[in-house]
Amino acid sequence: MKRHERMNALLELLGDRGRVDVEEAATALEVSAATMRRDMDALAEQQLLTRTRGGAVLSSVAYDLPIRYKHAHRSEEKEAVAKAAAKLVERGDVVGLSGGTTTTAIARVLATRPDFAEAGPQPHLTIVTNSLNIANELAVRPQIKIVLTGGVAHSRSFELVGPFSELVLQQISIDIAFIGANGMDPMMGATVHDEAEARVNRLMAERARRAVVVADSSKIGERCFARVGDADVFDTFITDNGAKEVTRREFADRGLKVVTARPSAGE
């Protein structure tokens, strides 16, 4: 694992747990304790974490990590989930995308699909998103119409939340929405760290004819602060093949169709 990938993974670990010690992080990332101390010190200089005696906690600047620091973590799994999700989208659809690394991967797959890139007088796809980074990436694609919700920007996740976001979403209809999650538990369903984010994500799902929760298997079993929903708003859960069969059955028993995406060899 390259250093920038390792540091991304460390930030992701902190994002999930809030606090880690040196030995714990070194074991999880399969490096020496000395290497982990150097990585923690480097991230502390960037104010992305705060060093403690024997470990680190998330910086007071943010408890959720900017998406640009997380994109490399579990990239193969997220790419597999993104490709499986993109297969559900048809030309002419209105697609909702919440913020997050997995939904960003979906946006990139959709943007490069040949049938959406063909020249024409009208856009071939409409993307509705509250994610600043997704809108920024897709704005240069003339054949994709971008609808960005209003709202207050979260500096940590690049998502727009609040009453202005909700006002826009209440006025539109979406064909299919892909909603990311920080945790996915068979009993709690999809959860995220922030209640405002959860509210906007749920509303986006409710405005869609079909709502799909997307999360790589490392999120399974995790419960975060704010609940988005389970089969009460979602009909499908797309994850990678790291999910255990017994866990997939638990989700199915709760009323969710589980789609298992397999990373391609060599990706």
FISE-305197 format. One record per residue: x, y, z of N, C-alpha, C in turn; residue in three letters. Coordinates in pm, whole numbers, plus 50000, padded with zeros to 5 digits. Example, Ala and Ser with C-alpha at 12.3 -4.5 7.8 and 13.67 -1.06 7.14 Angstrom:
<vexlos>
513194943150780512304955050780513204967050780ALA
512854977550708513674989450714512905000350787SER
</vexlos>
This chain:
<vexlos>
500844988150000500005000050000500895012550000MET
500645021449904501415033749897501075042950014LYS
501975052650040501785060850159500475068750156ARG
500155074850041498925082750037497695073850055HIS
497755061550003496655052150022496545048150169GLU
497705046150232497705042350374497135053550461ARG
497495065950428496985077250505495485079150482MET
495035076850360493595077050334492885066550418ASN
493485054450423492895043550499492865046750649ALA
493905053250698493945057250839492825067250869LEU
492625076950780491545086650799490175080050794LEU
490045070250707488785062850699488545055150830GLU
489595049250883489495041951009489075051351121LEU
489665063151123489295073151223487855077851203LEU
487455079151078486085083451051485075073451103GLY
485415060651097484505050251146484505049151298ASP
485695050851360485825048051503485965060451591ARG
486395071551529486555083651607487875084751679GLY
488445073351720489715073051794490405059751768ARG
491705059951746492485047651733493825049551801VAL
494395038651852495755039451904496725034551798ASP
497995037151820499015034151720499035019351686VAL
499065010851788499154996451765497934991151690GLU
496774995951728495534991851662495554995551514GLU
495955007951484495995012451345497075005051266ALA
498225002951330499314995951262498904981751224ALA
498194975051313497724961451285496704961551173THR
495764971051178494714971551077495274974250938ALA
496324982450931496884986350800498144978750764LEU
498534969350852499654960250827500974967650803GLU
501274976950896502554984050893503134984051034VAL
504344988951047504964989551178504405001151260SER
504575000351389504115011151476504855024151445ALA
506145023051412506925034951380506385041951255ALA
506025034051154505445039751033504125046551063THR
503335040251148502035045951182502195059051259MET
503165059851346503405072351419503765083651324ARG
504615080451224505005090651125503785095251045ARG
502925085751006501725089350930500805098251014ASP
500635094551139499775102551227500335116551247MET
501645117451261502265130551278502075139151154ASP
502195133051035502035140450910500605145450894ALA
499635137150930498235141250920497875151651025LEU
498535150851140498305160851244498795174651197ALA
499895174851122500395187551069499405193850971GLU
498605185350903497585190350810496265193150881GLN
496235191251012495055193451095493905184151058GLN
494265172251009493235162350976492995152651090LEU
493875152551186493665144851308494405151851421LEU
494105147751542494775153151660495485141751732THR
496765143351753497535132851821497185132551968ARG
497085120452020496885118252162498025109652213THR
498065107752341499095098952397498815084552351ARG
499645079852259499495066152210498605064452089GLY
498075075452033497185073551919496745086651857GLY
495485087051813494955098951747493445099051754ALA
492875110951746491425112851733491195122051615VAL
489975122351566489665131451458489875145851502LEU
490355153851411490575167951440489265174751473SER
489335184951555488135192751586487605199851463SER
488425200551357487975206751233486865198451169VAL
486895185351190485925176851122485815163351189ALA
484565158351197484375144751243484075135451127TYR
483685141151013483525133350891484585138450795ASP
485145129750715486335133350641486025138150500LEU
486715148650455486485153350319486675142050219PRO
485795141950121485775130850026487085129449950ILE
487795140449933489045139649856490115131649930ARG
489965129550060490945121850136490535107250149TYR
489345103650097488865090150119488735081849992LYS
488945088249876488565081749751489345068949724HIS
490555067749775491375056049741491065043949828ALA
490375045849940490135034750031489055025449975HIS
489385012549965488465002349912487935006349775ARG
488835011649692488425016849561487915005849469SER
488484993949475488034983049389486604979049421GLU
486304978049552484954974349593483944985049552GLU
484314997749572483405008549537483185009349386LYS
484225006649311484095006549165483144995449120GLU
483234983849185482344972649152480894976149184ALA
480674982149300479324986449338478804996749239VAL
479675006149200479265016749107478845010948972ALA
479585001348921479244995448792477904988048799LYS
477684980948911476414973848928475254983748936ALA
475474994849004474435005049016474125011348881ALA
475165014548805474985021348677474185012848578ALA
474234999648593473464990848505471954992648522LYS
471544998348635470115000148662469585012948598LEU
470485021248543470095034148489469875033148338VAL
468775038948293468455039048150468525053048094GLU
468735053847965468795066747897467505074647921ARG
467655087247956466505095747984466095096148129GLY
466705088048214466355087548355466755100248430ASP
466015102848537466415112748636466995104948753VAL
468265107448782468985099548881469355108249001VAL
469005103749120469405110649241470685104749298GLY
471615113249337472875108649396473145116649524LEU
473215109849636473645116449759475155118249753SER
475725124849852477175126149856477825113249904GLY
479135112449886479885100749934480815095249828GLY
481745087049871482725081549778482125071349682THR
481175063449730480565053349643479665059849539THR
478885069749580478025076649483478855084849385THR
479995089849430480905096749337481415087049231THR
481715074849273482135064549178481025061549078ALA
479775061349125478645059149034478565070448931ILE
478715082748978478675094248887479725092948778ALA
480915088448815481995087148716481695076248615ARG
481105065148660480755054448566479665059348470VAL
478675066248522477605071448436478145081448335LEU
479075089748379479615100148292480385094448174ALA
480905082448188481735076548082480975065948001THR
479695063848031478925054347950478715059947810ARG
479055052247707478945057247568477565062347531PRO
476505055647580475145059647541474735072947603ASP
475425077047709475145090047769476055101047714PHE
477085097147642478065106747591477805110847447ALA
476835104447382476545107647242476065122047227GLU
476485128447120476035142147092474545142047059ALA
473875152747098472445153747071471905167147118GLY
470695170547074470125183647111469685184547257PRO
469435173047320468955172747457469855163947543GLN
469945166747673470715157947763470115143847765PRO
470985134047779470545120147782470275115247924HIS
470645123148021470535118948161470425131548247LEU
469625130848352469545141848449470015136648584THR
470965143648644471475140148776471015150648876ILE
470335146148979469955154749091470845151149209VAL
471565160749262472495157649371472615169249468THR
472935165949592473275176049692474775176049719ASN
475525169649630476975168249646477705178349557SER
478465187149619479205197149543480255190849453LEU
480935180549500482005174749418481445167049299ASN
480295160549317479675153449203479225163549098ILE
478575174149142478135184449048479315190648975ALA
480395192849047481585198848987482175189748879ASN
482215176848906482795167448809481925166048685GLU
480605166148703479705163448591479295175848513LEU
479575187648568479145200048503479765201848365ALA
480905195548340481575196948211481045187048107VAL
480055178948147479485169048055478215174847993ARG
478265179547868477105186447809475885177647792PRO
476055164547787474915155647765474305150647895GLN
474775156048007474195152748137473705165748201ILE
472425166248230471855178048296472065176548447LYS
472605187048511472895186748654471905195748728ILE
471235190048826470375197848915470995196849054VAL
471495208049103472135208449234471165214649334LEU
470885207349440469995212849542470675224749609THR
469895233649662470465244249745470835238649882GLY
471175247449972471465242950107472755248450162GLY
473045244350282474265248350351475315237550331VAL
476505241650289477555231950256478245226750382ALA
478395213650388479215207250491480655207050441HIS
481555213450511482955213750468483585200050475SER
483025191150552483625177850572483235168050463ARG
481985168850417481505158850321481145164750186SER
481245178250171480895185050046479425183350009PHE
478565180950108477135179350082476355191650126GLU
475285194450053474375205350087473215199650167LEU
472915205950280471835201150366470995213050413VAL
469875209950476469045220450534467785223150455GLY
467015233150497465705235950437465735238950288PRO
466785245350239466835248450096466975235650013PHE
467775226250061467895213349993466555206249989SER
465865206350103464585199550113463545206150023GLU
463585219350012462625226649928462735222349783LEU
463935221049733464135216649594463655202349576VAL
464055193449666463705179349653462195177049659LEU
461495185149736460045183549747459315187049619GLN
459995193749527459345198249404459645189549283GLN
460395179049299460815171249182460495156349199ILE
460565149249087460375134849085461625128349027SER
462075117549090463305110749051462965096349010ILE
463615091548905463375077648862464075067748954ASP
465355070048980466115060949067467125069149146ILE
467195066449276468115073549364469105063749424ALA
470375067749425471425059849489471905067649611PHE
471745061649728472055068249854473185060949924ILE
474245068249954475375062350026475115061850175GLY
475885053750245475715052150390477065050150456ALA
477205055250578478395052750659478285039650736ASN
477055035250756476805022550822475595015850761GLY
475615002450759474484994950705474264982750794MET
473204983250871472924972850970471574966350938ASP
471454953050951470194946550917468994951850996PRO
469194955951119468104960851202467864975851184MET
468944983751182468844998351173468715003251030MET
469174995450935469214999950798470385009150772GLY
470225018550680471295027750644471385039050746ALA
472615042050789472835052950883474015061450838THR
474025074050882475115083350853475475090650982VAL
476525098750975477025105251096476195117451138HIS
475515123651042474895136651069473385136151043ASP
472585141851135471135141251123470605149451006GLU
471245160650974470805168750861471045161450730ALA
472185154850722472495146750604471485135350590GLU
471155128850702470205117750699468845122350647ALA
468415134150689467115139250649467055141750498ARG
468095148050443468125150650300468215137650221VAL
469045128350268469185115550199467865107950195ASN
467155108050308465875100950313464875107450218ARG
464835120650218463895127650130464195124749983LEU
465475124449948465845121149810465365107049774MET
465515097749867465055083949844463535083549830ALA
462825091149911461365091249907460825097549779GLU
461585106449718461145112949594461395104249471ARG
462015092649491462375083849378461385072349362ALA
461155068549238460335056749212461045044249265ARG
462365044449257463145033349310464335038949386ARG
464525034549509465635039449592466565027949627ALA
467845030349607468875020049625469935025249722VAL
470225017649825471315021349915472575014349866VAL
473695021749860474945016249810476025017949917VAL
476725007049947477775007550048478664995350032ALA
479974997350041480854985650035480724977650164ASP
481194965350163480944956050272481574960050405SER
482554969150404483154973650530482154981450615SER
481074986550553480064994250625479024985250692LYS
478984972650653477974963450706478234960650854ILE
477174961450932477284959251076477574971951154GLY
477894982951083478164995651150476865003251173GLU
476775009751289475625018151320476125032251352ARG
475745041751271476145055651295474985063251361CYS
475215075851387474305083651470472895084951414PHE
472765088151285471465092051229470985081751128ALA
469745077351144469165067151057468555073450932ARG
468855067450818468235071450692466995062850666VAL
467135049550677466015040650657466465027050608GLY
465505017850599465805004750541464745001750435ASP
464014990750449463024987250347461834996650347ALA
461755005550446460675015450445460885026050337ASP
462125027650291462385036950181463195030750067VAL
463965020450095464805014049993464225000549952PHE
464414996949823464024983549782465244974849751ASP
466434981149735467624973849693468844978649771THR
469734969349800471004972349864472104966349777PHE
473004974849725474124970149644475394971049727ILE
476094959849737477364959449810478324950449733THR
479524948349788480494939749719480464925749778ASP
481274916849722481204902849762481914899849894ASN
482334910449966482854908250100481764905950202GLY
480514908450163479384906250254479144891250272ALA
478994886950396478764872850424477344868850383LYS
477214856050346475924850950300474854852350407GLU
475204849450532474224850350640473744864650658VAL
474634874250639474254888350651473374892550535THR
473684887850416472844891050300471424885750321ARG
471324873950382470004868250409469244876850510ARG
469964882350608469314890850707468694903150640GLU
469434909250548468884920750477467684916650391PHE
467804905150325466704900250242465454897550326ALA
465654892150445464524889450534463834902350578ASP
464584913350578464014926350616463324933250498ARG
463364926650380462654932050266463504938850161GLY
464834938050173465734944350077466254934049977LEU
466204937549849466884929349749468364932549757LYS
469194922349773470634924549786471334920849656VAL
472044930449600472824928149478474294927949518VAL
474984917149484476384915549520477274918149398THR
478104928249408478994931949297480374926149324ALA
480984920549222482304914549236483364923149169ARG
484374927549247485464935549186486114927649074PRO
486454934448966487134928048854488574925448889SER
489094914148845490484910848868491374921048802ALA
492354926048879493314935348824492904949848833GLY
491714952548886491284966648899492004973249015GLU
</vexlos>
